Structure formats: C-alpha cells, structure tokens
Amino acid sequence: MTPDPSLVRMRRLATGLLILMACTYVISRTYEDTASFWLWVKAFSEAAMVGALADWFAVTALFRHPLGLPIPHTAIVKKEKERIGAAVASFVRKSFLMPEEVSRQWSTWRPVSRLVGRLSERERAGDMLRWFLGKVPGLLQPKDRETLAKLGAAAVRKGVSTVPMGRVLAVMLEGFLKSPGRRDLIAPILRKFATSAAANREWVMEEASRSQKKKRLKVMDFLGRAAASAVSGKAVEKFSAELLAASENQNHKVYDKIEEALRETVEDLRSSDGGQWESLKERIVEDPEAAETLTEVVETGITMLADGASELEKSEAVSKWSEEVSLAAERLLDDRERLKRYEEKAGELAARFSGRYGENVEKLIHRTVQTWEADELIARIENQVGSDLQFIRVNGTLIGGLVGLLLHGIGLLIWG
C-alpha cells in the first residue's frame, strides 16, 4: 500500500529535526568553551536528541522492531494482529451498534426529518432523485442479479409463510371493492371469459351439466350457476353474448352480482380461519417450481428496475417525479405528528436491526482484519494515524529540548 503523503512529510520532518539536533549538539560541544551561550545550546540539543530518540523508539515499536532488533515488546501490531482485530470489532459494536446507542443517536440526529426537509426543496429533491437513479444500475450489475433474485425470492417466501393469507385476501378484496376503477378491471375479464366460453362451447356445456357443488368463493358459485343454466340449444352463445355486452356496459347488472359475491367472499374470509388458503399457501411456498418461478419474477423485476432507472434518469420525467416527491415531503413536514411517528418507527427498526445483526458486523470486522497480512494492517494503520504519531516525535524533540534548558538552568542556580 502506498504511504499517505502527509505521513511521508511528517516522517521526514521528525527525522530532519533529529538530524538537526545532532548537528547542533556537535557544533555546540565544539564551541562550548568559547561562550556560555553554547552551553545552553548544547543542553537543549542534547535533551532534544534524547526525547526524539525515545519517541522514535516508542512509535517504531508499535509496528516493527527498531533497527531490526528483536527487542521484547516491540512490533506489537504484527504480533497481536488477531487480538487487535477482535478488540476493534468489539469496540465498534459496543460503541456504535448497541440498540440503546443507535436509538440515542437516532433521536439526536433525526435522519428522517432531515431527509424530508431536504426533499421538500424541489431542486435538491431533483438532484437526490437523479443521484439515486444513477446509482441503481451500478448496484444492480447483471452478474449480481441472479444472486439478488435468489435472496429476494427467499425473503418473499419467508415473509409469505408468516402472513395469514385469508386475512390478506380479505383486505385486498375489500380494497378492490372500494376502488373507483374496479369495473374497469372486471370488464376485460368478462370479455375474455365470454370469448373463451364461445370458443369452448362443448366443454362449457359438458361441465355445466355436471352436478354443481357450492363453492366457498361466491364468485365461482355465481359463474358456475350461470353456466349451469345454459345447457340447452344456443344458451352458451347467449351466455357469452351477455358477458360480452356486460364488458361494454359497466352499468350491467352482472357487475352488481359479481361485487355482491365478492363482498360475501370477504365476509367468509374474515369469519373463517383461512384453513384452505393456508394449506394452499404452504404448498406453493414449498413447491420447488414455484420457488424457481418466483426467482425468475424477482430477477425480471430487478432488470426492469435497473433499466427503468437508467431511462428515467435521462428523461424529462425526473422533473415531474421530483416535484411530486417535494410536494409529498412538504405535506409530511406540515403534519408533525405523522413525521414524529415515522421518525420513531424508523429509529425502532434501526435499533432492532443493529441488535439483530450487530454481532454479525463484529464477526465481519474481525474476519476481515484476520485476512489482512500483518504488513498490510500496519500500512493501513500508519496511513490513518501515522502522521499524528510522527507529531509525537516532533513534540518529543521540542519538549525534550525545553526540559534540557530547564535542567541546565536549575543546575546553574544550584551549583553555579
């Protein structure tokens, strides 16, 4: 590793001062009999050399053997590399990653409020959005997408396994029924169903002629009974035409029937334990083919995200998006209570994350330090604190010289 330029400069300065003091000592020792002034110079330079050499030894002994001599308790970093790595890792975790410390720092720093405040400025929101969009393709490199997709799919499967599907479906259906555009979504489904029924007339009539068991889902029950009533003559064609007409007229009574069936389904899902949906969920989660399909879907989503971010960054739509982000941030700033809840929730999540993964971070730091060669570790530490350590040598030279002057003065006062 190339030494830091500031380290090189300070090392040269400290060594240069030592050489200067040595030269000064030689000169003062040569002329000490010519004038009393030289005695003071000699005292200063002599003590300065002692201070400089002592501090040089101390600083050097941290990293290597002074002059290559195997003196006990020298080359400390090289000998204690593993212990130092463990100590640094433990220090980082206990000083910065403990949940209590994270919560305290979070409440002081208030990062969510700071971020929202910055996003409320439209120009800054645009800059941050462009910066984020520019980083996304780099973070989602093609070679990493497969790994990310597997991790993402595994996380989704784990999350889904803990979710009560019956309740989730009830909430989704309830939200759908409240949506003003729900019939816009139902219309193409009816059109597709009408087309399929007409194209598969014989199969529809055969299935409709079988005894109908009442389904738990009211939508299927309604469609099944409707199909069952169309078993003679051109009833299938009439049924298909009716659905086709409904797809073109959102005031058709079939929409009321479907929505009524959906509301009954919501009630069934809320009142039941969702056993059949839980069983279906478990089969899907444990199915290898479903896992593979989910991985492909996640990978496709990652690719679309990377490509979309790259295209959006270059388009004029960034201005519109940044404006929307800025307006949302302004509304959140005006709602102090909601912002405070978000801040507290984010702080709780950060503290929980540090508590859960802090030990892993400690192990990561320890393992990383262990993989470094001793010389590499020394070079890294020297680059970080080496210039400050060289200041110790400089200070030792100057302080040593002043102590020499003090001792020389005391000696003159006592012994003349």
C-alpha positions in Angstrom: 0.0 0.0 0.0 1.4 3.4 -0.9 2.1 5.6 2.2 -0.1 8.6 2.7 1.8 11.8 1.5 1.1 13.6 4.8 2.7 10.6 6.7 5.8 10.9 4.5 6.1 14.6 5.1 5.7 14.3 8.9 8.2 11.4 9.0 10.7 13.5 7.1 10.1 16.5 9.4 10.6 14.4 12.6 13.7 12.7 11.2 15.1 16.1 10.0 14.6 17.6 13.4 16.6 14.7 15.0 19.4 15.2 12.5 19.3 19.0 13.1 19.6 18.5 16.9 22.5 16.1 16.4 24.4 18.6 14.2 23.6 21.3 16.7 24.9 19.2 19.5 28.2 18.6 17.7 28.6 22.3 16.9 27.7 23.4 20.5 30.0 20.8 22.0 32.9 22.0 19.8 32.4 25.7 20.8 31.2 25.3 24.4 34.4 26.8 25.8 34.2 29.9 23.7 31.0 31.3 25.1 28.4 30.4 27.8 25.7 30.7 25.1 26.8 27.4 23.6 26.3 25.6 26.9 22.6 26.5 26.7 22.5 25.3 23.0 24.3 22.1 24.0 21.8 21.4 26.8 18.8 22.0 24.5 20.1 19.9 21.6 21.3 17.0 23.9 18.0 16.7 25.6 16.1 17.1 22.3 18.0 14.2 20.8 17.2 12.0 23.8 13.5 13.0 23.5 13.5 12.4 19.8 15.2 9.0 20.0 12.9 7.9 22.8 9.7 8.8 20.9 11.1 7.3 17.7 11.7 4.1 19.5 8.1 4.2 21.0 6.4 4.9 17.7 8.5 2.4 15.7 8.0 -0.3 18.4 4.2 -0.2 17.7 4.7 -1.5 14.2 8.1 -3.2 13.8 11.4 -4.0 15.6 13.5 -0.8 15.9 16.7 -1.3 13.7 15.5 -4.8 13.1 16.5 -5.9 16.7 14.1 -8.4 18.3 13.6 -6.3 21.4 10.9 -7.6 23.7 7.5 -5.9 23.5 8.2 -4.4 20.1 6.4 -5.0 16.7 3.2 -5.1 18.8 0.8 -4.7 15.9 2.4 -7.6 14.0 2.4 -9.9 17.0 -1.1 -9.0 18.2 -2.9 -8.7 14.9 -5.7 -11.1 15.8 -6.3 -9.6 19.3 -6.3 -6.1 17.8 -8.9 -7.2 15.2 -11.1 -8.7 17.9 -10.7 -5.6 20.1 -11.5 -3.2 17.2 -14.6 -5.3 16.2 -15.8 -5.4 19.8 -15.2 -1.6 20.2 -17.2 -0.8 17.0 -20.1 -2.9 18.1 -20.3 -1.8 21.7 -19.7 1.8 20.9 -21.8 2.3 17.8 -24.1 -0.7 17.2 -25.8 -1.4 20.5 -29.5 -0.8 20.2 -29.5 1.7 23.1 -26.8 3.8 21.4 -28.4 3.6 18.0 -31.7 4.8 19.5 -30.0 7.7 21.3 -28.1 8.8 18.2 -31.1 8.4 16.0 -33.3 10.6 18.3 -30.5 13.2 18.3 -29.7 13.1 14.6 -33.3 12.7 13.4 -32.3 11.5 9.9 -35.9 11.0 8.6 -36.8 14.6 9.4 -33.5 15.8 7.9 -34.2 13.8 4.7 -37.8 15.0 4.4 -36.6 18.6 4.9 -34.1 18.3 2.1 -36.6 16.6 -0.2 -39.1 19.4 0.4 -36.7 21.7 -1.6 -37.6 20.9 -5.2 -34.2 21.5 -6.7 -32.5 19.3 -4.1 -35.2 16.6 -4.5 -34.4 16.5 -8.2 -30.7 16.2 -7.5 -31.2 13.4 -5.0 -33.6 11.6 -7.3 -31.1 11.8 -10.2 -28.3 10.7 -7.9 -30.3 7.7 -6.7 -31.4 6.7 -10.3 -27.8 7.0 -11.4 -26.7 4.6 -8.6 -29.3 1.9 -9.2 -27.8 0.4 -12.4 -24.4 0.2 -10.7 -25.9 -1.5 -7.6 -27.8 -4.0 -9.8 -25.0 -5.3 -12.0 -26.1 -8.1 -14.4 -23.6 -10.5 -12.7 -25.2 -9.9 -9.3 -28.8 -10.0 -10.3 -29.2 -13.8 -10.1 -27.8 -13.8 -6.5 -30.0 -10.8 -5.6 -33.0 -12.6 -7.1 -32.4 -15.7 -5.1 -32.1 -13.7 -1.9 -35.2 -11.6 -2.7 -37.2 -14.7 -3.6 -36.1 -16.4 -0.3 -37.1 -13.3 1.6 -40.5 -13.2 -0.1 -41.2 -16.8 0.6 -40.2 -16.4 4.3 -42.4 -13.4 4.6 -45.3 -15.0 2.9 -45.0 -18.1 5.2 -45.8 -15.9 8.2 -48.7 -14.0 6.6 -52.3 -15.1 7.3 -53.5 -15.5 3.7 -57.2 -15.4 4.4 -56.9 -12.1 6.2 -54.6 -10.7 3.5 -57.0 -11.7 0.7 -59.9 -10.2 2.6 -58.1 -6.9 2.9 -57.1 -7.0 -0.8 -60.7 -7.7 -1.9 -62.1 -5.1 0.4 -59.6 -2.5 -1.1 -60.6 -3.6 -4.6 -64.3 -3.1 -3.9 -63.6 0.4 -2.7 -61.6 1.3 -5.8 -63.5 3.6 -8.2 -61.9 1.8 -11.2 -62.8 -1.7 -10.1 -65.2 -2.2 -13.0 -62.5 -1.1 -15.5 -60.6 -4.1 -14.3 -63.6 -6.5 -14.3 -64.7 -5.6 -17.9 -61.7 -7.1 -19.8 -62.0 -10.3 -17.6 -65.7 -10.7 -18.6 -64.7 -10.1 -22.3 -62.0 -12.8 -22.1 -64.4 -15.2 -20.3 -67.1 -14.5 -23.0 -64.7 -15.2 -25.8 -63.4 -18.4 -24.1 -66.9 -19.7 -23.4 -67.9 -19.2 -27.1 -64.7 -20.9 -28.3 -65.2 -23.9 -26.0 -69.0 -24.3 -26.2 -69.0 -28.1 -26.0 -66.7 -28.2 -22.9 -68.8 -25.5 -21.2 -72.0 -27.4 -21.7 -70.3 -30.7 -20.6 -69.0 -29.1 -17.4 -72.3 -27.2 -16.7 -74.3 -30.5 -17.0 -72.3 -32.0 -14.0 -73.7 -31.6 -10.5 -72.7 -28.3 -9.1 -71.2 -28.3 -5.6 -71.4 -25.0 -3.9 -68.0 -23.3 -3.8 -66.8 -21.3 -0.8 -65.9 -18.5 -3.1 -69.2 -16.8 -4.1 -67.8 -15.5 -7.4 -67.1 -19.0 -8.6 -70.5 -20.1 -7.3 -72.2 -17.3 -9.3 -70.4 -18.1 -12.5 -70.9 -21.8 -12.1 -74.6 -21.5 -11.6 -74.8 -19.1 -14.6 -73.0 -21.6 -16.7 -75.2 -24.5 -15.5 -78.3 -22.7 -16.5 -77.1 -22.5 -20.1 -77.2 -26.2 -21.1 -79.7 -26.3 -23.9 -79.7 -25.1 -27.5 -77.8 -21.9 -28.0 -77.8 -21.0 -24.3 -74.0 -21.0 -24.3 -73.9 -18.5 -27.1 -76.5 -16.4 -25.3 -74.4 -16.6 -22.1 -71.3 -15.5 -24.0 -73.1 -12.6 -25.7 -74.5 -11.5 -22.3 -71.0 -11.4 -20.8 -69.7 -9.6 -23.9 -72.4 -7.0 -23.6 -71.6 -6.6 -19.9 -68.0 -6.0 -20.7 -69.0 -3.0 -22.8 -71.5 -1.6 -20.3 -70.4 -1.1 -16.8 -73.9 -0.4 -15.6 -74.9 -4.0 -16.4 -76.4 -6.0 -13.6 -73.7 -8.7 -13.8 -71.3 -6.2 -12.1 -73.6 -5.9 -9.1 -73.8 -9.7 -8.9 -70.0 -10.0 -9.0 -69.5 -7.3 -6.4 -72.1 -8.9 -4.2 -70.4 -12.2 -4.5 -67.0 -10.6 -3.7 -68.5 -9.0 -0.5 -69.8 -12.3 0.6 -66.3 -13.8 0.0 -64.8 -11.1 2.2 -67.2 -12.0 5.0 -66.4 -15.7 4.6 -62.6 -15.0 4.7 -62.9 -12.8 7.8 -65.2 -15.2 9.7 -63.2 -18.4 8.8 -59.7 -19.4 10.0 -58.5 -19.4 6.3 -57.5 -23.1 6.6 -57.8 -23.9 2.9 -55.8 -20.8 1.9 -53.1 -21.6 4.5 -52.8 -25.1 3.0 -52.6 -23.7 -0.5 -50.0 -21.1 0.6 -47.9 -23.8 2.3 -48.0 -26.0 -0.9 -47.0 -23.0 -3.0 -44.2 -21.9 -0.7 -42.7 -25.4 -0.5 -43.1 -26.1 -4.2 -39.6 -26.1 -6.0 -41.1 -25.0 -9.3 -42.9 -22.1 -7.6 -39.7 -21.0 -5.9 -37.9 -21.1 -9.3 -40.7 -19.1 -10.9 -40.6 -16.6 -8.1 -36.8 -16.2 -8.5 -37.3 -15.5 -12.2 -40.0 -13.0 -11.5 -37.8 -11.2 -9.0 -34.8 -11.2 -11.4 -37.1 -9.8 -14.1 -38.2 -7.1 -11.7 -34.6 -6.3 -10.8 -33.7 -6.0 -14.5 -36.7 -3.8 -15.2 -35.8 -1.6 -12.2 -32.2 -1.2 -13.4 -33.3 -0.4 -17.0 -36.1 1.8 -15.9 -33.9 3.8 -13.5 -31.4 4.4 -16.3 -34.0 5.5 -18.7 -35.8 7.7 -16.2 -32.6 9.4 -15.2 -32.2 10.6 -18.8 -35.8 11.6 -19.3 -37.7 14.8 -18.5 -40.0 12.8 -16.2 -37.4 13.3 -13.4 -38.6 16.8 -13.0 -42.2 15.7 -12.6 -41.3 13.0 -10.2 -39.0 15.3 -8.1 -41.9 17.8 -7.9 -44.3 15.1 -6.6 -41.6 13.9 -4.1 -41.1 17.5 -3.0 -44.9 18.1 -2.5 -45.2 14.9 -0.5 -42.3 15.9 1.7 -43.9 19.4 2.2 -47.2 17.7 3.3 -45.3 15.5 5.7 -43.4 18.4 7.2 -46.7 20.1 7.9 -48.0 17.0 9.6 -45.6 17.0 12.6 -47.3 14.2 14.4 -47.1 11.8 11.5 -43.5 12.8 10.8 -42.7 12.1 14.5 -44.3 8.6 14.3 -42.3 7.8 11.1 -39.1 9.0 12.9 -39.8 6.9 15.9 -40.7 3.9 13.8 -37.5 4.2 11.7 -35.5 4.5 14.9 -37.0 1.4 16.3 -36.3 -0.5 13.1 -32.7 0.7 13.1 -32.2 -0.3 16.7 -33.7 -3.7 16.1 -31.5 -4.2 13.0 -28.4 -3.3 14.9 -29.4 -5.6 17.8 -30.0 -8.4 15.4 -27.0 -8.0 13.1 -24.5 -6.2 15.3 -22.8 -9.4 16.3 -22.5 -10.3 12.6 -20.9 -6.9 11.9 -18.4 -7.6 14.7 -17.6 -11.0 13.3 -17.2 -9.5 9.8 -14.7 -6.9 11.0 -12.8 -9.5 13.0 -12.6 -11.9 10.0 -11.6 -9.0 7.7 -8.7 -8.0 9.9 -7.7 -11.6 10.2 -7.4 -11.9 6.4 -5.0 -8.9 6.2 -1.3 -9.6 6.1 0.5 -8.1 9.0 2.4 -5.6 6.8 -0.9 -4.6 5.1 -2.5 -4.0 8.5 0.5 -1.9 9.6 0.3 0.1 6.4 -3.4 0.8 6.9 -3.0 1.9 10.5 0.0 4.1 9.7 -1.9 5.7 6.8 -4.7 6.5 9.2 -2.8 7.7 12.3 0.8 7.7 11.2 1.1 11.4 10.7 -0.2 12.0 14.2 2.3 9.6 15.6 5.1 11.4 13.8 3.9 14.6 15.6 4.7 12.7 18.8 8.3 12.5 17.6 8.3 16.2 16.8 6.8 17.1 20.2 9.3 14.8 21.9 12.2 16.6 20.3 10.9 20.1 21.3 9.7 19.2 24.8 13.0 17.3 25.4 15.0 20.3 24.4 13.0 22.6 26.7 13.4 20.2 29.6 17.2 20.2 28.8 17.2 24.0 29.1 15.2 23.8 32.4 17.6 21.3 33.9 20.6 23.3 32.8 19.1 26.5 34.3 18.4 24.7 37.6 21.9 23.3 37.6 23.3 26.8 37.3 21.1 28.1 40.1 22.2 25.3 42.5 25.8 24.6 41.6 26.7 27.8 39.7 
